[in-house]
Amino acid sequence: MKLYHYCLSGHAHRAALFLSVAALPHELIEIDLAAGAHRQPEFLALNIFGEVPVLDDDGIIIADSLAILVYAARKIGPSHWLPNDPVVEAKIQRWLSVAAGKIAYGVCAARLITVFDAPFDADEVIERAHATLAAMEQTLEDQRWIAGTNEPSIADIALYSYVERAPEGNVSLYGYPRIRGWLRQIEGLPGFLPFQRTRAGLEA
Ligand SMILES: N[C@@H](CCC(=O)N[C@@H](CS)C(=O)NCC(=O)O)C(=O)O
């Protein structure tokens, strides 16, 4: 498998992290977003939206980080990452939706301001980030993993990268002890792959 990747992208990181913890052999191919490599025709042929990550599994092309998590989880066969039980799968999907929505427009957007000079309203996205973190903190009160599973699922992987780097976007994790514990649990998984740090925001 080849994963088209960019080292500062949390979307790309969540895909790379899952391939790593699921022990799926793969090669990382860096797409230099700063140099516009994602707007070249060869890359647009892989993903019409011109975004990383994209997975190439021997000619099967899967674009979108969450689609990659689902594909890779199904590829390894039945496992705790994405069980077949409809109720459990729906609970996991609910948090994948949070990763695609509230996280993208919250902690991720806040980091885009400080790391990539994105022209967003910092107060608005930081407030949204804290609302999502507060809901996650409350959810983790009586469960170890975010979707209520006994073992980690792809929902935990999907949420990890941008939540862990939230301070780079001036979103402190100080008030969220359960989230910090949950992050450390993910970091303790065999095959864990760290997300590159940037000196920005509260990490500057
Ligand atoms: N929904 C996509 C979003 C991916 C995404 O936003 N990737 C960003 C990097 S974090 C990107 O490639 N941006 C390039 C651009 O928009 O010019 C996914 O989950 O993979």
The ligand as an SDF file (V2000), in Angstrom:
LIG
                    3D

 20 19  0  0  0  0  0  0  0  0999 V2000
  -12.1880   15.2070    4.0950 N   0  0  0  0  0  0  0  0  0  0  0  0
  -10.7880   15.0920    3.7890 C   0  0  0  0  0  0  0  0  0  0  0  0
  -10.1010   16.3900    4.1540 C   0  0  0  0  0  0  0  0  0  0  0  0
   -8.5950   16.3060    3.8710 C   0  0  0  0  0  0  0  0  0  0  0  0
   -7.9280   17.6520    3.9740 C   0  0  0  0  0  0  0  0  0  0  0  0
   -8.5460   18.6970    4.3240 O   0  0  0  0  0  0  0  0  0  0  0  0
   -6.6340   17.6640    3.6570 N   0  0  0  0  0  0  0  0  0  0  0  0
   -5.8870   18.8980    3.6460 C   0  0  0  0  0  0  0  0  0  0  0  0
   -4.6350   18.7590    4.5100 C   0  0  0  0  0  0  0  0  0  0  0  0
   -5.0940   18.6610    6.2210 S   0  0  0  0  0  0  0  0  0  0  0  0
   -5.4120   19.1880    2.2370 C   0  0  0  0  0  0  0  0  0  0  0  0
   -4.9390   18.3000    1.5490 O   0  0  0  0  0  0  0  0  0  0  0  0
   -5.5470   20.4510    1.8180 N   0  0  0  0  0  0  0  0  0  0  0  0
   -5.0740   20.8750    0.5640 C   0  0  0  0  0  0  0  0  0  0  0  0
   -5.8430   22.0420    0.0510 C   0  0  0  0  0  0  0  0  0  0  0  0
   -7.0110   22.1780    0.4260 O   0  0  0  0  0  0  0  0  0  0  0  0
   -5.3140   22.8180   -0.7260 O   0  0  0  0  0  0  0  0  0  0  0  0
  -10.1930   13.8890    4.5340 C   0  0  0  0  0  0  0  0  0  0  0  0
  -10.7310   13.5200    5.5920 O   0  0  0  0  0  0  0  0  0  0  0  0
   -9.2080   13.3150    4.0540 O   0  0  0  0  0  0  0  0  0  0  0  0
  1  2  1  0
  2  3  1  0
  2 18  1  0
  3  4  1  0
  4  5  1  0
  5  6  2  0
  5  7  1  0
  7  8  1  0
  8  9  1  0
  8 11  1  0
  9 10  1  0
 11 12  2  0
 11 13  1  0
 13 14  1  0
 14 15  1  0
 15 16  2  0
 15 17  1  0
 18 19  2  0
 18 20  1  0
M  END
$$$$
